[in-house]
Every structure is written in structure tokens, then in C-alpha cells.
Amino acid sequence: MGSWARAAARWLGLEVSQQGASLQVMDDMRAWARLGHQLAGRAAAVLGDASASLVLEVPGDPCRYVQWHGESGREFYAEAASGEYDDTHRTPSEIATLTSLGWAAPGQGWGAEKVRNWSLHWAAPVDLYAVVRLTVRTLREVFHADPHDLMELL
């Protein structure tokens, strides 16, 4: 893995040792880094635009997604699928990971009981890199998405 991809993977929280890592693992790390780079540009476009949104649905599994919504005043809002809308609830392991990543549990975040997904709201100034990092880690660690498939959605 080149130095840019290694640095991007580290920044996204995707640590992997080059010693003993398979070529597939290294390729996946590069793909996650590329996805993060593409998402940074998309996040900038959504920021502050109350009519803008982006849904990153795991291909073939509409119950696993992260969605973004622009908010007025240069704010940003994101949700991760809880499964409460379609009765495919998260496992205890997934819940633990979502919690450790900083997501607010359904009914406890911004919007309170009206929001049945995991959520997070950023007030201005928004750290778009934090938004991208959270999105990538959720897609990778909770929803076990394939970065190559996700890049095709962008």
C-alpha cells in the first residue's frame, strides 16, 4: 500500500499491519481510503444545504445504510439504520460498535423520540472529516459493506 493510502487508512481508523496482510486486505484498505476521499467531497456539498441528502445503502441489503442530511445554518445530520423501521434490529455487537463510534441510540439523539435510527447532529462549524470517518467506520465495522460496491453508488 502506498504512503497516501496508508495515511488515509490510518486517518479513517483502519489499521492493518503490512506484515502478513493479504493482497485482498491491502486492496480493501486502499478502497476504503478512496471511498473516504470521495465522501469528503460529497459531505462538503451536503453541508448547510437543507435540501441535500446522501444515502449509502449496502447493495443488496436496504436495511443497512448511513444517510446524511444537510441542515440550515451550516449544520449536518447523519443517521445509521437501526432496523426499527423494517424489523431487522441490530445485534448486540453492532449496537456496542455504534455506541463506541459515538452514535446516539434511537430516540435519544437530535429529534429525540421522532428519530428511530442511530443519529448524530453536528452544529457549525462541522468537522467534515469526523463525518466521513464515522460514516466509513460504520459502513465497514457495523454493516460489513464492500467499499468497491459503495464507490459504484457515488
DSSP file with accessible surface (Angstrom, degrees, kcal/mol):
  #  RESIDUE AA STRUCTURE BP1 BP2  ACC     N-H-->O    O-->H-N    N-H-->O    O-->H-N    TCO  KAPPA ALPHA  PHI   PSI    X-CA   Y-CA   Z-CA
    1    1 A M              0   0   35      0, 0.0    26,-0.0     0, 0.0    17,-0.0   0.000 360.0 360.0 360.0 134.0    0.0    0.0    0.0
    2    2 A G     >  -     0   0   45      1,-0.1     4,-2.6     4,-0.0     5,-0.2  -0.177 360.0-104.8 -68.9 166.2    1.4    3.4   -0.9
    3    3 A S  H  > S+     0   0   91      1,-0.2     4,-2.7     2,-0.2     5,-0.2   0.883 119.3  52.6 -63.9 -36.7    2.1    6.1    1.7
    4    4 A W  H  > S+     0   0  138      2,-0.2     4,-2.7     1,-0.2    -1,-0.2   0.959 113.3  43.1 -62.9 -48.1   -1.0    8.1    0.7
    5    5 A A  H  > S+     0   0    6      2,-0.2     4,-2.7     1,-0.2    -2,-0.2   0.899 113.9  51.6 -65.8 -38.5   -3.3    5.1    1.1
    6    6 A R  H  X S+     0   0   83     -4,-2.6     4,-2.3     2,-0.2    -1,-0.2   0.941 112.6  45.6 -64.0 -43.7   -1.6    4.0    4.3
    7    7 A A  H  X S+     0   0   46     -4,-2.7     4,-2.6     2,-0.2    -2,-0.2   0.917 114.0  48.6 -65.8 -42.2   -2.0    7.5    5.8
    8    8 A A  H  X S+     0   0   17     -4,-2.7     4,-2.1    -5,-0.2    -2,-0.2   0.918 111.3  49.7 -64.8 -42.1   -5.6    7.7    4.7
    9    9 A A  H  <>S+     0   0    3     -4,-2.7     5,-3.3     2,-0.2     4,-0.3   0.925 111.8  48.6 -63.2 -41.5   -6.4    4.3    6.1
   10   10 A R  H ><5S+     0   0  125     -4,-2.3     3,-1.6     1,-0.2    -2,-0.2   0.931 110.2  51.7 -63.0 -43.9   -4.8    5.3    9.4
   11   11 A W  H 3<5S+     0   0   94     -4,-2.6    -1,-0.2     1,-0.3    -2,-0.2   0.877 108.3  51.9 -61.7 -35.6   -6.8    8.5    9.5
   12   12 A L  T 3<5S-     0   0    1     -4,-2.1    -1,-0.3    -5,-0.2    -2,-0.2   0.508 121.6-109.0 -80.0  -1.3  -10.0    6.6    8.9
   13   13 A G  T < 5S+     0   0   31     -3,-1.6     2,-0.8    -4,-0.3    -3,-0.2   0.747  76.9 135.3  81.3  24.4   -9.2    4.3   11.8
   14   14 A L      < -     0   0    1     -5,-3.3     2,-0.3    -6,-0.2    -1,-0.1  -0.657  31.6-179.3-109.2  74.2   -8.4    1.3    9.5
   15   15 A E        +     0   0  128     -2,-0.8     2,-0.3    -5,-0.1    -9,-0.0  -0.551   7.9 161.8 -77.5 136.5   -5.2   -0.1   11.0
   16   16 A V        -     0   0   49     -2,-0.3     2,-0.4   -10,-0.1    -2,-0.0  -0.964  35.8-124.7-152.1 138.1   -3.7   -3.1    9.3
   17   17 A S        -     0   0   73     -2,-0.3     4,-0.2     1,-0.1    -2,-0.0  -0.682  11.3-146.7 -80.5 135.0   -0.2   -4.5    9.6
   18   18 A Q  S >  S+     0   0   94     -2,-0.4     3,-1.0     2,-0.1     2,-0.5   0.816  80.7  86.9 -71.0 -27.6    1.5   -4.9    6.2
   19   19 A Q  T 3  S+     0   0  175      1,-0.3    -2,-0.1    -3,-0.0     3,-0.1  -0.597 109.4   0.1 -75.2 120.3    3.3   -8.0    7.5
   20   20 A G  T 3  S+     0   0   88     -2,-0.5     2,-0.3     1,-0.3    -1,-0.3   0.427  96.6 134.5  85.5  -4.9    1.1  -10.9    7.0
   21   21 A A    <   -     0   0   28     -3,-1.0    -1,-0.3    -4,-0.2     2,-0.0  -0.639  54.6-124.9 -79.0 136.2   -1.7   -8.9    5.4
   22   22 A S     >  -     0   0   61     -2,-0.3     4,-2.3     1,-0.1     5,-0.2  -0.311  20.1-112.2 -74.3 162.6   -3.1  -10.5    2.2
   23   23 A L  H  > S+     0   0  149      1,-0.2     4,-2.7     2,-0.2     5,-0.2   0.872 119.5  56.3 -62.0 -34.6   -3.3   -8.6   -1.0
   24   24 A Q  H  > S+     0   0  110      2,-0.2     4,-2.6     1,-0.2    -1,-0.2   0.923 106.8  48.2 -63.7 -44.2   -7.1   -8.6   -0.7
   25   25 A V  H  > S+     0   0   54      2,-0.2     4,-2.4     1,-0.2    -2,-0.2   0.934 112.8  48.3 -61.9 -43.6   -6.9   -6.9    2.7
   26   26 A M  H  X S+     0   0   11     -4,-2.3     4,-2.2     1,-0.2    -2,-0.2   0.912 111.3  50.0 -65.1 -40.7   -4.5   -4.3    1.3
   27   27 A D  H  X S+     0   0   51     -4,-2.7     4,-2.4     1,-0.2    -1,-0.2   0.918 110.1  50.9 -63.1 -41.8   -6.7   -3.7   -1.7
   28   28 A D  H  X S+     0   0   44     -4,-2.6     4,-2.8     2,-0.2    -2,-0.2   0.901 108.1  52.4 -62.4 -40.4   -9.7   -3.2    0.6
   29   29 A M  H  X S+     0   0    2     -4,-2.4     4,-2.2     2,-0.2    -1,-0.2   0.925 110.2  47.8 -62.5 -43.0   -7.8   -0.7    2.7
   30   30 A R  H  X S+     0   0   72     -4,-2.2     4,-2.6     1,-0.2    -1,-0.2   0.910 111.5  51.4 -62.1 -41.2   -7.0    1.3   -0.4
   31   31 A A  H  X S+     0   0    0     -4,-2.4     4,-2.7     2,-0.2    -2,-0.2   0.911 109.0  49.6 -64.8 -41.1  -10.6    1.1   -1.5
   32   32 A W  H  X S+     0   0    8     -4,-2.8     4,-2.6     2,-0.2    -1,-0.2   0.912 111.1  50.4 -63.3 -39.9  -11.8    2.4    1.9
   33   33 A A  H  X S+     0   0    2     -4,-2.2     4,-2.1     2,-0.2    -2,-0.2   0.923 111.5  47.5 -63.6 -42.9   -9.3    5.2    1.7
   34   34 A R  H  X S+     0   0   92     -4,-2.6     4,-2.4     2,-0.2    -2,-0.2   0.911 111.2  51.4 -63.7 -41.3  -10.5    6.1   -1.8
   35   35 A L  H  X S+     0   0    0     -4,-2.7     4,-2.8     1,-0.2    -2,-0.2   0.936 108.6  51.3 -61.2 -44.8  -14.1    6.0   -0.6
   36   36 A G  H  X S+     0   0    2     -4,-2.6     4,-1.8     1,-0.2    -1,-0.2   0.910 109.0  51.0 -59.0 -40.8  -13.3    8.3    2.3
   37   37 A H  H  X S+     0   0  128     -4,-2.1     4,-1.1     1,-0.2    -1,-0.2   0.926 111.9  46.6 -62.8 -44.2  -11.7   10.7   -0.1
   38   38 A Q  H  X S+     0   0   81     -4,-2.4     4,-1.6     1,-0.2     3,-0.2   0.896 110.2  53.7 -66.0 -38.2  -14.8   10.7   -2.4
   39   39 A L  H  X S+     0   0    0     -4,-2.8     4,-3.0     1,-0.2     5,-0.2   0.832  98.3  63.8 -67.7 -29.9  -17.2   11.1    0.6
   40   40 A A  H  X S+     0   0   24     -4,-1.8     4,-1.9     1,-0.2    -1,-0.2   0.924 104.7  46.5 -59.9 -42.4  -15.3   14.2    1.8
   41   41 A G  H  X S+     0   0   49     -4,-1.1     4,-1.4    -3,-0.2    -1,-0.2   0.902 113.2  49.0 -66.3 -39.0  -16.3   16.0   -1.4
   42   42 A R  H  X S+     0   0  102     -4,-1.6     4,-1.6     2,-0.2    -2,-0.2   0.886 108.1  54.0 -66.9 -39.3  -19.9   14.8   -1.1
   43   43 A A  H  X S+     0   0    0     -4,-3.0     4,-2.3     1,-0.2    -1,-0.2   0.912 105.2  54.0 -62.6 -39.8  -20.1   15.9    2.6
   44   44 A A  H  < S+     0   0   56     -4,-1.9    -1,-0.2     1,-0.2    -2,-0.2   0.874 108.2  50.5 -61.8 -35.1  -19.0   19.4    1.6
   45   45 A A  H  < S+     0   0   68     -4,-1.4    -1,-0.2     1,-0.2    -2,-0.2   0.826 112.9  45.2 -72.5 -31.2  -21.8   19.5   -0.9
   46   46 A V  H >< S+     0   0    8     -4,-1.6     3,-2.1    -3,-0.1     6,-0.3   0.831  87.2 109.0 -80.4 -32.2  -24.4   18.4    1.6
   47   47 A L  T 3< S-     0   0   17     -4,-2.3    29,-0.1     1,-0.3    23,-0.1  -0.169  94.4  -4.1 -53.4 124.3  -23.2   20.8    4.4
   48   48 A G  T 3  S+     0   0   26     27,-1.4     2,-0.8    23,-0.2    25,-0.3   0.435 100.6 115.4  76.6  -0.7  -25.6   23.7    5.1
   49   49 A D    X   -     0   0   68     -3,-2.1     3,-2.2    26,-0.2    21,-0.5  -0.857  48.4-165.3-105.5 101.5  -28.0   22.7    2.3
   50   50 A A  T 3  S+     0   0   69     -2,-0.8    -1,-0.1     1,-0.3    22,-0.1   0.663  89.0  52.6 -63.1 -14.4  -31.3   21.8    3.9
   51   51 A S  T 3  S+     0   0  105     20,-0.1    -1,-0.3    18,-0.1     2,-0.3   0.492  92.6  95.1 -97.1  -2.9  -32.5   20.2    0.7
   52   52 A A    <   +     0   0   21     -3,-2.2    18,-2.6    -6,-0.3     2,-0.3  -0.643  44.3 158.1 -94.1 145.6  -29.4   18.0    0.2
   53   53 A S  E     -A   69   0A  72     -2,-0.3     2,-0.3    16,-0.2    16,-0.2  -0.975  21.8-159.2-154.7 163.9  -29.0   14.4    1.3
   54   54 A L  E     -A   68   0A  26     14,-1.8    14,-3.0    -2,-0.3     2,-0.5  -0.968   5.2-162.7-147.5 131.0  -27.0   11.3    0.5
   55   55 A V  E     -A   67   0A  70     -2,-0.3     2,-0.8    12,-0.2    12,-0.2  -0.981   1.8-166.2-117.7 124.7  -27.9    7.6    1.3
   56   56 A L  E     -A   66   0A   1     10,-3.2    10,-1.6    -2,-0.5     2,-0.4  -0.863  17.5-178.1-109.1  93.0  -25.2    5.0    1.3
   57   57 A E  E     -A   65   0A  79     -2,-0.8     8,-0.2     8,-0.2    96,-0.1  -0.785  34.0-114.0 -95.4 133.9  -27.1    1.7    1.3
   58   58 A V    >   -     0   0   17      6,-3.0     3,-2.5     3,-0.5     6,-0.2  -0.530  45.5-106.8 -64.4 119.1  -25.2   -1.5    1.4
   59   59 A P  T 3  S+     0   0   56      0, 0.0    -1,-0.1     0, 0.0    87,-0.1  -0.254 102.9  13.7 -53.6 131.3  -26.0   -3.1   -2.0
   60   60 A G  T 3  S+     0   0   84     -3,-0.0    -2,-0.1     2,-0.0    -3,-0.0   0.400 118.2  75.3  84.9  -3.5  -28.4   -5.9   -1.7
   61   61 A D    X   +     0   0   52     -3,-2.5     3,-1.9     3,-0.2    -3,-0.5  -0.672  50.7 178.3-142.3  84.1  -29.4   -5.0    1.9
   62   62 A P  T 3  S+     0   0   78      0, 0.0    -1,-0.1     0, 0.0     3,-0.0   0.565  78.9  69.3 -66.0  -4.7  -31.7   -2.0    2.2
   63   63 A C  T 3  S+     0   0   22      1,-0.1     2,-0.5    -5,-0.1    23,-0.1   0.383  90.9  66.8 -91.6   1.9  -31.7   -2.4    6.0
   64   64 A R  S <  S+     0   0   47     -3,-1.9    -6,-3.0    -6,-0.2     2,-0.3  -0.929  70.6 121.4-128.1 107.5  -28.0   -1.4    6.3
   65   65 A Y  E     -A   57   0A  34     -2,-0.5    16,-2.6    -8,-0.2     2,-0.4  -0.987  47.4-141.0-157.9 160.2  -27.3    2.2    5.4
   66   66 A V  E     -AB  56  80A   0    -10,-1.6   -10,-3.2    -2,-0.3     2,-0.4  -0.992  26.7-168.5-121.8 134.2  -25.9    5.6    6.5
   67   67 A Q  E     -AB  55  79A  32     12,-2.8    12,-2.6    -2,-0.4     2,-0.3  -0.967   7.1-155.3-127.9 146.5  -27.7    8.7    5.4
   68   68 A W  E     -AB  54  78A   1    -14,-3.0   -14,-1.8    -2,-0.4     2,-0.4  -0.902   5.6-169.7-116.1 148.6  -26.7   12.3    5.5
   69   69 A H  E     -AB  53  77A  55      8,-2.9     8,-2.1    -2,-0.3   -16,-0.2  -0.997  20.0-131.9-137.0 130.6  -28.9   15.4    5.6
   70   70 A G  E     - B   0  76A   2    -18,-2.6     2,-0.3   -21,-0.5     6,-0.2  -0.511  24.9-158.6 -73.1 147.4  -27.8   19.0    5.2
   71   71 A E  E  >  - B   0  75A  41      4,-1.7     4,-0.9    -2,-0.2     3,-0.5  -0.925  24.2 -97.5-124.9 153.8  -29.3   21.3    7.7
   72   72 A S  T  4 S+     0   0   84     -2,-0.3     3,-0.4     1,-0.2   -24,-0.1  -0.252 104.0  41.1 -65.3 159.0  -29.7   25.1    7.6
   73   73 A G  T  4 S-     0   0   55    -25,-0.3    51,-0.3     1,-0.2    -1,-0.2   0.806 131.8 -68.7  74.2  27.0  -27.0   27.2    9.2
   74   74 A R  T  4 S+     0   0  147     -3,-0.5    52,-0.4   -26,-0.2    -1,-0.2   0.829  96.7 140.0  61.1  34.1  -24.1   25.1    8.1
   75   75 A E  E  <  -B   71   0A  58     -4,-0.9    -4,-1.7    -3,-0.4   -27,-1.4  -0.596  38.5-148.4-101.9 169.6  -25.1   22.2   10.3
   76   76 A F  E     -BC  70 122A   0     46,-2.2    46,-3.2    -6,-0.2     2,-0.4  -0.996   8.5-167.7-143.6 142.9  -25.0   18.5    9.4
   77   77 A Y  E     -BC  69 121A  12     -8,-2.1    -8,-2.9    -2,-0.3     2,-0.3  -0.991   7.1-178.2-134.7 138.5  -27.1   15.5   10.4
   78   78 A A  E     -BC  68 120A   0     42,-2.7    42,-2.2    -2,-0.4     2,-0.3  -0.976   5.8-166.3-136.4 151.4  -26.5   11.7    9.9
   79   79 A E  E     -BC  67 119A  19    -12,-2.6   -12,-2.8    -2,-0.3     2,-0.4  -0.984   8.7-155.0-133.8 148.0  -28.3    8.5   10.6
   80   80 A A  E     -BC  66 118A   0     38,-2.2    38,-2.1    -2,-0.3   -14,-0.2  -0.975  40.9 -97.7-118.5 135.3  -27.3    4.9   10.7
   81   81 A A        -     0   0    1    -16,-2.6    36,-0.1    -2,-0.4   -18,-0.0  -0.254  33.7-174.8 -56.5 129.5  -30.0    2.3   10.1
   82   82 A S        -     0   0    3     34,-0.1     8,-1.0     7,-0.1    -1,-0.2   0.655  37.6-124.8 -94.1 -23.9  -31.3    0.8   13.4
   83   83 A G  S >>>S+     0   0    2      6,-0.2     5,-1.9     4,-0.1     4,-1.0   0.337  81.2 115.1  90.4  -4.5  -33.6   -1.7   11.8
   84   84 A E  T 345S+     0   0   71     32,-0.4    33,-0.1     1,-0.2     5,-0.1   0.731  71.1  55.7 -72.4 -20.1  -36.6   -0.3   13.7
   85   85 A Y  T 345S+     0   0  114      1,-0.2    -1,-0.2    31,-0.1    32,-0.0   0.690 123.5  23.4 -82.0 -19.7  -38.3    0.8   10.5
   86   86 A D  T <45S-     0   0   65     -3,-0.7    -2,-0.2   -23,-0.1    -1,-0.2   0.244 107.7-109.7-131.7  11.9  -38.2   -2.7    9.0
   87   87 A D  T  <5S+     0   0  129     -4,-1.0    -3,-0.2     1,-0.1     2,-0.1   0.836  82.5 119.8  63.7  35.4  -37.9   -5.0   12.0
   88   88 A T      < -     0   0   57     -5,-1.9    -4,-0.2   -25,-0.1    -1,-0.1  -0.492  50.0-168.2-121.7  60.7  -34.3   -6.1   11.3
   89   89 A H        -     0   0  104     -6,-0.3    -6,-0.2     1,-0.1     2,-0.1   0.004  24.3 -97.9 -56.5 154.5  -32.8   -4.8   14.6
   90   90 A R        -     0   0   18     -8,-1.0    -1,-0.1     1,-0.1    -8,-0.0  -0.358  38.0-112.2 -70.8 152.2  -29.1   -4.6   15.1
   91   91 A T     >  -     0   0   66      1,-0.1     4,-2.8    -2,-0.1     5,-0.2  -0.349  31.2-104.1 -76.9 163.4  -27.2   -7.3   17.0
   92   92 A P  H  > S+     0   0  113      0, 0.0     4,-2.4     0, 0.0     5,-0.2   0.894 124.2  51.8 -56.6 -38.0  -25.7   -6.7   20.4
   93   93 A S  H  > S+     0   0   83      2,-0.2     4,-2.2     1,-0.2     5,-0.2   0.916 110.2  47.7 -65.0 -42.9  -22.3   -6.5   18.8
   94   94 A E  H  > S+     0   0   12      2,-0.2     4,-2.9     1,-0.2     5,-0.2   0.911 111.3  51.4 -64.7 -40.3  -23.5   -4.0   16.3
   95   95 A I  H  X S+     0   0   71     -4,-2.8     4,-2.5     1,-0.2    -2,-0.2   0.921 109.0  50.8 -62.5 -43.5  -25.1   -1.9   19.0
   96   96 A A  H  X S+     0   0   59     -4,-2.4     4,-2.5    -5,-0.2    -1,-0.2   0.914 112.5  46.6 -61.3 -41.2  -21.9   -1.9   21.0
   97   97 A T  H  X S+     0   0   29     -4,-2.2     4,-2.1     2,-0.2    -2,-0.2   0.935 111.3  50.4 -68.0 -45.1  -19.9   -0.7   18.0
   98   98 A L  H  X>S+     0   0    0     -4,-2.9     5,-2.0     1,-0.2     4,-0.6   0.924 113.2  47.5 -57.8 -42.6  -22.4    2.0   17.1
   99   99 A T  H ><5S+     0   0   82     -4,-2.5     3,-1.2     1,-0.2    -2,-0.2   0.935 111.1  49.8 -64.3 -46.1  -22.3    3.2   20.7
  100  100 A S  H 3<5S+     0   0   94     -4,-2.5    -1,-0.2     1,-0.3    -2,-0.2   0.805 106.1  57.3 -66.0 -27.7  -18.5    3.2   20.8
  101  101 A L  H 3<5S-     0   0   28     -4,-2.1    -1,-0.3    -5,-0.2    -2,-0.2   0.641 122.7-105.9 -76.3 -14.3  -18.3    5.1   17.5
  102  102 A G  T <<5 +     0   0   41     -3,-1.2    -3,-0.2    -4,-0.6    -2,-0.1   0.480  66.4 148.9 106.8   3.4  -20.4    7.9   19.1
  103  103 A W      < -     0   0    9     -5,-2.0     2,-0.4    17,-0.1    -1,-0.3  -0.439  48.1-121.6 -67.7 144.6  -23.8    7.5   17.5
  104  104 A A  B     -D  119   0A  27     15,-2.9    15,-2.0    -2,-0.1     5,-0.2  -0.721  34.0-111.7 -84.1 135.5  -26.9    8.4   19.7
  105  105 A A    >>  -     0   0   22     -2,-0.4     3,-2.5    13,-0.2     4,-0.7  -0.198  48.7 -72.3 -64.2 156.8  -29.2    5.5   20.2
  106  106 A P  T 34 S+     0   0   26      0, 0.0    10,-0.2     0, 0.0    -1,-0.2  -0.239 122.4  12.9 -51.8 133.9  -32.7    5.6   18.6
  107  107 A G  T 34 S+     0   0   28      8,-2.2     6,-0.2     5,-0.5     9,-0.1   0.384 116.1  77.6  81.0  -3.5  -34.9    8.1   20.4
  108  108 A Q  T <4 S+     0   0  153     -3,-2.5    -3,-0.1     4,-0.2     3,-0.1   0.541  81.0  65.9-115.4 -10.8  -32.0    9.6   22.3
  109  109 A G  S >< S-     0   0   17     -4,-0.7     3,-2.5     3,-0.3     6,-0.1  -0.036 104.6 -34.3 -95.5-158.1  -30.3   11.9   19.8
  110  110 A W  T 3  S+     0   0  116      1,-0.3    -1,-0.2     3,-0.1    -3,-0.1  -0.382 134.9  27.9 -60.9 129.5  -31.3   15.0   17.9
  111  111 A G  T >  S-     0   0   30     -3,-0.1     3,-1.9    -2,-0.1     4,-0.3   0.351  97.9-149.9  94.7  -8.3  -35.0   14.8   17.2
  112  112 A A  G X   +     0   0   36     -3,-2.5     3,-2.0     1,-0.3    -5,-0.5  -0.053  70.0   2.4  45.4-129.8  -35.5   12.6   20.3
  113  113 A E  G 3  S+     0   0  154      1,-0.3    -1,-0.3    -6,-0.2    -5,-0.1   0.651 123.5  69.3 -67.0 -13.1  -38.3   10.0   20.1
  114  114 A K  G <  S+     0   0  168     -3,-1.9     2,-0.7     1,-0.1    -1,-0.3   0.734  89.3  72.8 -73.8 -20.0  -39.2   11.1   16.5
  115  115 A V    <   +     0   0   15     -3,-2.0    -8,-2.2    -4,-0.3    -6,-0.2  -0.861  53.8 176.8-103.5 116.1  -35.9    9.5   15.3
  116  116 A R        +     0   0  105     -2,-0.7   -32,-0.4   -10,-0.2     2,-0.2   0.386  60.3  75.7 -98.8   1.3  -35.9    5.7   15.3
  117  117 A N  S    S-     0   0    2    -12,-0.1   -10,-0.4   -36,-0.1     2,-0.2  -0.637  97.2 -89.4-100.8 167.6  -32.4    5.4   13.7
  118  118 A W  E     -C   80   0A  13    -38,-2.1   -38,-2.2    -2,-0.2     2,-0.3  -0.558  61.7-176.6 -67.7 141.2  -29.0    5.9   15.3
  119  119 A S  E     -CD  79 104A   0    -15,-2.0   -15,-2.9   -40,-0.2     2,-0.3  -0.947  28.8-170.7-145.7 163.9  -28.2    9.6   14.8
  120  120 A L  E     -C   78   0A  47    -42,-2.2   -42,-2.7    -2,-0.3     2,-0.4  -0.945   8.5-161.1-156.8 134.7  -25.7   12.4   15.2
  121  121 A H  E     -C   77   0A  47     -2,-0.3     2,-0.5   -44,-0.2   -44,-0.2  -0.969   5.2-159.0-119.9 132.3  -26.1   16.1   14.7
  122  122 A W  E     -C   76   0A  40    -46,-3.2   -46,-2.2    -2,-0.4     2,-0.2  -0.960   7.6-151.0-111.7 126.5  -23.1   18.4   14.2
  123  123 A A        -     0   0   58     -2,-0.5   -48,-0.1   -48,-0.2   -49,-0.1  -0.551  47.7 -46.3 -86.6 158.8  -23.5   22.2   14.9
  124  124 A A  S    S+     0   0   53    -51,-0.3    -1,-0.1    -2,-0.2   -49,-0.1  -0.398 120.8  49.6 -65.9 143.6  -21.4   24.7   13.0
  125  125 A P  S    S-     0   0  131      0, 0.0     2,-0.4     0, 0.0    -2,-0.2   0.500  85.1-161.4 -80.9 135.2  -18.5   24.6   12.5
  126  126 A V        -     0   0   22    -52,-0.4     2,-1.2    -4,-0.1     3,-0.1  -0.677  16.6-139.0 -87.6 131.5  -18.8   21.0   11.2
  127  127 A D    >>  -     0   0   79     -2,-0.4     4,-1.6     1,-0.2     3,-0.6  -0.773  18.6-171.1 -86.3  95.5  -15.7   18.8   11.1
  128  128 A L  H 3> S+     0   0   35     -2,-1.2     4,-2.5     1,-0.2     5,-0.2   0.811  83.0  60.3 -62.2 -28.4  -16.4   17.1    7.8
  129  129 A Y  H 3> S+     0   0  137      1,-0.2     4,-2.9     2,-0.2    -1,-0.2   0.889 103.1  51.3 -67.1 -34.5  -13.5   14.7    8.3
  130  130 A A  H <> S+     0   0   24     -3,-0.6     4,-2.5     2,-0.2    -2,-0.2   0.901 109.4  51.0 -66.3 -39.0  -15.3   13.5   11.5
  131  131 A V  H  X S+     0   0    0     -4,-1.6     4,-2.4     2,-0.2    -2,-0.2   0.946 113.8  43.7 -61.0 -48.2  -18.5   12.9    9.5
  132  132 A V  H  X S+     0   0    0     -4,-2.5     4,-3.0     2,-0.2     5,-0.3   0.928 113.0  51.3 -65.6 -44.7  -16.6   10.9    6.8
  133  133 A R  H  X S+     0   0   73     -4,-2.9     4,-2.6     1,-0.2     5,-0.2   0.936 112.2  46.5 -58.1 -47.4  -14.6    8.9    9.4
  134  134 A L  H  X S+     0   0   14     -4,-2.5     4,-2.3     1,-0.2    -1,-0.2   0.920 113.6  49.2 -61.6 -43.0  -17.8    8.0   11.3
  135  135 A T  H  X S+     0   0    0     -4,-2.4     4,-2.6    -5,-0.2     5,-0.2   0.945 113.4  45.1 -62.3 -49.8  -19.5    7.0    8.0
  136  136 A V  H  X S+     0   0    0     -4,-3.0     4,-2.5     1,-0.2     5,-0.3   0.937 114.3  48.0 -62.4 -46.1  -16.7    4.9    6.8
  137  137 A R  H  X>S+     0   0   80     -4,-2.6     4,-3.3    -5,-0.3     5,-0.5   0.891 112.8  49.2 -65.6 -36.0  -16.2    3.1   10.1
  138  138 A T  I  X>S+     0   0    0     -4,-2.3     5,-2.1    -5,-0.2     4,-1.9   0.944 112.7  46.4 -67.3 -47.0  -19.9    2.4   10.4
  139  139 A L  I  <5S+     0   0    0     -4,-2.6     6,-2.8    -5,-0.2    -2,-0.2   0.885 122.8  36.9 -61.6 -36.9  -20.2    1.0    6.9
  140  140 A R  I  <5S+     0   0   77     -4,-2.5     4,-0.4    -5,-0.2    -2,-0.2   0.943 126.5  31.2 -81.3 -50.7  -17.1   -1.1    7.5
  141  141 A E  I  <5S+     0   0   48     -4,-3.3    -3,-0.2    -5,-0.3    -2,-0.2   0.761 131.8  26.0 -87.3 -27.6  -17.4   -2.2   11.1
  142  142 A V  I  <<S+     0   0    0     -4,-1.9    -3,-0.2    -5,-0.5    -4,-0.1   0.843 132.2  30.2-100.7 -49.4  -21.1   -2.4   11.6
  143  143 A F  S   <S-     0   0    5     -5,-2.1    -3,-0.2   -49,-0.1    -4,-0.1   0.490  89.5-139.3 -95.1  -4.2  -22.6   -3.0    8.2
  144  144 A H        +     0   0  137     -4,-0.4    -4,-0.2    -6,-0.3    -3,-0.1   0.863  38.0 176.6  50.1  43.5  -19.7   -5.0    6.8
  145  145 A A        -     0   0   11     -6,-2.8    -1,-0.1     1,-0.1     3,-0.1  -0.313  34.1-117.9 -74.6 160.8  -20.0   -3.3    3.4
  146  146 A D     >  -     0   0   64      1,-0.1     4,-1.9   -87,-0.1     3,-0.3  -0.900  16.3-148.6 -98.6 119.9  -17.7   -3.7    0.5
  147  147 A P  H  > S+     0   0    3      0, 0.0     4,-2.2     0, 0.0     5,-0.2   0.836  96.3  58.6 -61.9 -30.1  -16.0   -0.4   -0.4
  148  148 A H  H  > S+     0   0   49      1,-0.2     4,-1.2     2,-0.2    -3,-0.0   0.921 107.0  47.1 -64.4 -42.7  -15.9   -1.3   -4.1
  149  149 A D  H  > S+     0   0   63     -3,-0.3     4,-0.6     1,-0.2     3,-0.3   0.902 111.6  51.2 -64.0 -40.8  -19.6   -1.7   -4.2
  150  150 A L  H >X S+     0   0    0     -4,-1.9     3,-1.1     1,-0.2     4,-0.7   0.879 103.2  58.1 -66.4 -36.9  -20.2    1.6   -2.3
  151  151 A M  H >< S+     0   0   30     -4,-2.2     3,-0.9     1,-0.3    -1,-0.2   0.849  98.8  60.4 -63.0 -30.6  -17.9    3.5   -4.7
  152  152 A E  H 3< S+     0   0  160     -4,-1.2    -1,-0.3    -3,-0.3    -2,-0.2   0.766  98.9  58.2 -66.8 -23.8  -20.1    2.4   -7.6
  153  153 A L  H <<        0   0   91     -3,-1.1    -1,-0.2    -4,-0.6    -2,-0.2   0.716 360.0 360.0 -75.6 -23.3  -23.0    4.3   -5.8
  154  154 A L    <<        0   0   44     -3,-0.9    -1,-0.2    -4,-0.7    -2,-0.1   0.463 360.0 360.0 -88.1 360.0  -21.1    7.5   -5.9
